Amino acid sequence: MKFLVISQRAKANPNYNLKDLTGHGRFDIVPRCILAAGRRLLDNEGDEIIVYMKDGGWIHWLSDLDLIDEDEISVAHHIKENWNDLFIEGDLSELLERIEFNGIVLLSEDGERYNDNTDMNDKLIILGAQRDLTDEDIQAIEKYQVSKLSLGESSMLASHTIIFLRQLLLAR
């Protein structure tokens, strides 16, 4: 799976205090989502995740780093130390042009209800963090083949949503 988390508040710069990730525009959500997507689940070695930050860039995390013994702080430290390798400047349209995917699944409470026949293969799964996506985000996304998917009427944290989806798809 490939996840794209759109954070409305995380700041796109490495000048954060590891003891106060929430004070950096809720940067704590970035490593938390990376852990949710990147940790091994059963036979799945982890999934690719991109966290887009509204003030101009994204972190692209491939599942090549073993996250078994990691926590939010250690992942945030790794990001800080490797910022120039992990961070890519640009807007959401540029991000979507640069990555490979075969359609988009936009997680939305008003989307079609998830069922066992829902096709998620090779799709980019997009979800918001902290707040719903903006109209500007939706406009950038709607240039592609998009299907809206609902996981229920209740909102979930982005990291919980990632784990929930990974477990659903592994159970198939």
N, C-alpha and C positions, 0 to 999 in steps of 0.2 A: 504494500500500500504506500501511497504517497500523500502526506498531509500538508496542508497549507493553513497555518493559523494566522489570522489577521488581528494583530494587537492594536487597539486604538490608543493605548497609552504608553507602552514601553518605549524608552528613548533609544535611538540608534547611535549610541556612542559607548566606548568602553570605559568611560570614567565613572564607573559605579563602585559603590562601597559594598564589599562582599557581606558586610554585617547589616546592610540596609538595602536589599534588592527591591523591596516594595517602594522605597523612597525614590527610586529611579524610574518612575512611571510604571510601577508594577513589573519591573524586569524579572521578578521571581517567576512569572508565568512562562518566560522563555525556557529556562532550564527544566521547569516542571513538565512542560509539554515535550521537550526533548527526551526526558526520562520516560515519559509515558509511551512515546513512539519507539524509542531506541532500545529499550530493554528487551531481552530475550523472553518470549512467551512460548513455552513448550518447544515445538520444532521451529518456530519462527524466530529468526535471529534478530529481528528488529526491522523497523520500517524507516523510510526516508521522511524527513520533516523539514519544512521551511517555515520560519517564523518571520512574517512581514511586520515591520514597525512603521507606523503611519508617518513618521517624520523623515522617511527617506531611505529605506533599505531593508535588507533581509539577511537572516542567518540561514544558511543551507547546511543541514546536518545529515550526513550519510551514516548509515549504521555500521561504520567500520571501527568505532571505538567501543570497547567492551564496557558496558555501563553497570555490570553486576554489582560492584561495590561502590558505586557513585551515589551522591545525593545532590540536592539543588546547589549547594554551595560549591562543591567540587566541579560540577558542570559549569557553573557561572565563572569559576576561576579559569577553567580550561578555555572558555569563550574569550574571557578577558585577555589571557596570555596569547591566544591565537586569533585575535580579532581580524588582523589583516588577511588571514587565510580563510576565515569563515564568513566574514561580512561582505556583502555586495551592495553597493549603492544603486539606487534607482527607485522608480515608482512601481505600482502594482502592474501596470500594463507592460512595463519592461520585464518584470519578473515572469509574467505569464508567457511572454514571447521567448524567453530564454530557457524555459524548462520543458521537458517532454512529458506529455500526458495524452490520453485518449478520451477526452470528455471530462466534464467536471461534475462532481456531486457536491452540491451546496447544501450543507446541513441547515435546516430551517424548520421551525416549529409548525409552519403552515405548508410544508412539503408533503409529498406522498409518503404514506406510512411505510417504514421498513418492513420487509418480509424476506423469507428465505430465498426468493427469486430475484431480489434486488441485485443488479449487476454493478459490482464495484471493481471489477478487474481493470487494471491499468488506468483507473480514473484518478484524478486529483481531487481529494476530499478537502473541501474548504469549510472552515468554521471560524467564528469570531471569538475573541477573548475580551472579557470585561463588558463589552457592549455589542449590539447588533452591528452588522456591516452598514456602512454609509451608502447613500445613493451613488456616490462617486465610485465606491468599491463595486457595487452591483453593475454599474455601467461598464467598468473594465472587464468584469467577469462575463457579462452577457454577450460579448463578442464571440464566445465559444459555445459549443454544445453543452448546455447546462441542464441537469435535472435536479430538482429540489427533493430532499429527503428529510423526513421527520423521524426522530427517534422517540417521540412522545411529546406530550404537551408541557412537560416540566423542563425548565432550563437545567443544564448541567455545566459544571466547570469544563473548560476546554480539555484539560488533562484527563478528566474522568471520561469525557466523550471519546477521546482517542483510545483509552484502555477498553472501554465498552465495545467499540467497533472492532478492535483487534480481537477481542475474545469472541464476539459474534461470528466473525469470519473464520476464526480458527475452529470453532465448533462445527462448521459445515462439513 
